[in-house]
Amino acid sequence: MSAKIKYSDEPVGPVKVVPDFLPAPEELVFKEDTVKVTIALSKESVEFFKQEAEKHHTQYQKMIRRLLDAYTLAHKQPLTKRSSRRRKHGDSRGG
């Protein structure tokens, strides 16, 4: 057990007022621009995401949405010279 704190009635010294820098609670809620869609997924995939979501205390739909967002971001980037993307059929550059 730690030692008891002894308080004294001494002056504290100059006090500096710090402006409130914390965001308002409504600013902490990240609202995403979403569109509702209907999609048929395999039962195995949905069960996987439900199990993982439960482990990580989140929603499985959110996990699927983030996965699709990551895929989109990765494929929006310009292709590099070492891209593994296949050439169109009949491309004269060989391969």
The 8 nearest C-alpha neighbors of each residue, nearest first, counted from 0:
[[1, 2, 3, 4, 5, 6, 7, 8],
 [2, 0, 3, 4, 5, 6, 7, 8],
 [1, 3, 4, 0, 5, 6, 7, 8],
 [4, 2, 5, 1, 0, 6, 7, 8],
 [5, 3, 6, 2, 1, 7, 0, 8],
 [6, 4, 3, 7, 2, 8, 9, 1],
 [7, 5, 4, 8, 9, 3, 11, 10],
 [6, 8, 9, 5, 10, 4, 11, 3],
 [7, 9, 10, 6, 11, 5, 12, 4],
 [10, 8, 7, 11, 6, 12, 5, 13],
 [11, 9, 12, 8, 7, 13, 14, 6],
 [12, 10, 9, 13, 14, 8, 7, 15],
 [11, 13, 10, 14, 9, 15, 8, 16],
 [12, 14, 15, 11, 10, 16, 9, 17],
 [15, 13, 12, 16, 11, 17, 10, 18],
 [14, 16, 17, 13, 18, 12, 11, 19],
 [17, 15, 18, 14, 19, 13, 20, 12],
 [16, 18, 15, 19, 20, 14, 21, 13],
 [19, 17, 20, 16, 21, 15, 22, 14],
 [18, 20, 21, 17, 22, 16, 23, 15],
 [21, 19, 18, 22, 17, 23, 16, 24],
 [20, 22, 19, 23, 24, 18, 26, 27],
 [23, 21, 26, 24, 20, 27, 25, 19],
 [22, 24, 26, 25, 21, 27, 20, 28],
 [25, 23, 27, 26, 22, 28, 21, 29],
 [26, 24, 27, 23, 28, 22, 29, 30],
 [25, 27, 24, 23, 28, 22, 29, 30],
 [28, 26, 24, 25, 29, 23, 22, 30],
 [29, 27, 26, 25, 30, 24, 31, 23],
 [30, 28, 27, 31, 26, 25, 32, 24],
 [31, 29, 28, 32, 33, 27, 26, 25],
 [30, 32, 33, 29, 28, 34, 64, 61],
 [31, 33, 30, 34, 29, 35, 64, 68],
 [34, 32, 31, 35, 30, 64, 36, 61],
 [33, 35, 36, 32, 31, 37, 64, 30],
 [34, 36, 33, 37, 38, 32, 64, 60],
 [37, 35, 38, 34, 33, 39, 64, 60],
 [36, 38, 39, 35, 40, 34, 60, 64],
 [37, 39, 40, 36, 35, 41, 45, 60],
 [38, 40, 41, 37, 42, 45, 36, 44],
 [41, 39, 38, 42, 44, 45, 43, 37],
 [40, 42, 44, 43, 45, 39, 46, 38],
 [41, 43, 45, 44, 46, 40, 47, 39],
 [44, 42, 46, 41, 45, 47, 40, 48],
 [45, 43, 47, 41, 46, 42, 48, 40],
 [44, 46, 48, 42, 47, 43, 49, 41],
 [47, 45, 49, 43, 44, 48, 42, 50],
 [46, 48, 44, 50, 45, 49, 43, 51],
 [49, 47, 51, 45, 59, 50, 46, 52],
 [48, 50, 46, 52, 59, 47, 51, 45],
 [51, 49, 53, 47, 48, 52, 46, 54],
 [52, 50, 48, 54, 53, 49, 47, 55],
 [53, 51, 57, 59, 49, 55, 54, 50],
 [52, 54, 56, 50, 51, 55, 49, 57],
 [55, 53, 51, 52, 56, 50, 57, 49],
 [54, 56, 52, 53, 57, 51, 58, 50],
 [57, 55, 53, 54, 52, 58, 51, 59],
 [56, 58, 52, 55, 53, 59, 61, 62],
 [59, 57, 61, 60, 52, 62, 56, 53],
 [58, 60, 52, 62, 49, 48, 61, 63],
 [61, 59, 63, 62, 58, 64, 48, 49],
 [60, 62, 64, 58, 59, 63, 65, 57],
 [63, 61, 59, 65, 60, 64, 66, 58],
 [62, 64, 66, 60, 61, 65, 67, 59],
 [63, 65, 61, 67, 62, 66, 60, 68],
 [66, 64, 68, 62, 67, 63, 69, 61],
 [65, 67, 63, 69, 68, 64, 62, 70],
 [66, 68, 70, 64, 65, 69, 71, 63],
 [67, 69, 65, 71, 66, 70, 72, 64],
 [70, 68, 72, 66, 71, 67, 65, 73],
 [71, 69, 67, 73, 68, 72, 66, 74],
 [70, 72, 68, 74, 69, 73, 75, 67],
 [73, 71, 69, 75, 70, 74, 68, 76],
 [74, 72, 70, 71, 75, 76, 69, 68],
 [73, 75, 71, 76, 72, 70, 77, 78],
 [76, 74, 72, 73, 71, 77, 70, 78],
 [75, 77, 74, 73, 78, 72, 79, 71],
 [78, 76, 79, 75, 74, 73, 82, 80],
 [77, 79, 82, 76, 80, 81, 74, 84],
 [78, 80, 82, 81, 77, 76, 83, 84],
 [79, 81, 82, 78, 83, 77, 84, 85],
 [82, 80, 79, 83, 78, 84, 85, 77],
 [83, 81, 79, 84, 80, 78, 85, 77],
 [82, 84, 85, 81, 80, 79, 78, 86],
 [83, 85, 82, 86, 78, 81, 87, 79],
 [86, 84, 83, 87, 82, 88, 94, 90],
 [85, 87, 90, 88, 84, 94, 89, 92],
 [86, 88, 90, 89, 85, 84, 91, 92],
 [87, 89, 90, 86, 85, 91, 94, 93],
 [88, 90, 91, 87, 86, 93, 92, 94],
 [89, 91, 92, 88, 87, 86, 93, 94],
 [92, 90, 93, 89, 94, 88, 87, 86],
 [93, 91, 90, 94, 86, 89, 87, 88],
 [94, 92, 91, 90, 89, 86, 88, 87],
 [93, 92, 86, 90, 91, 85, 89, 88]]
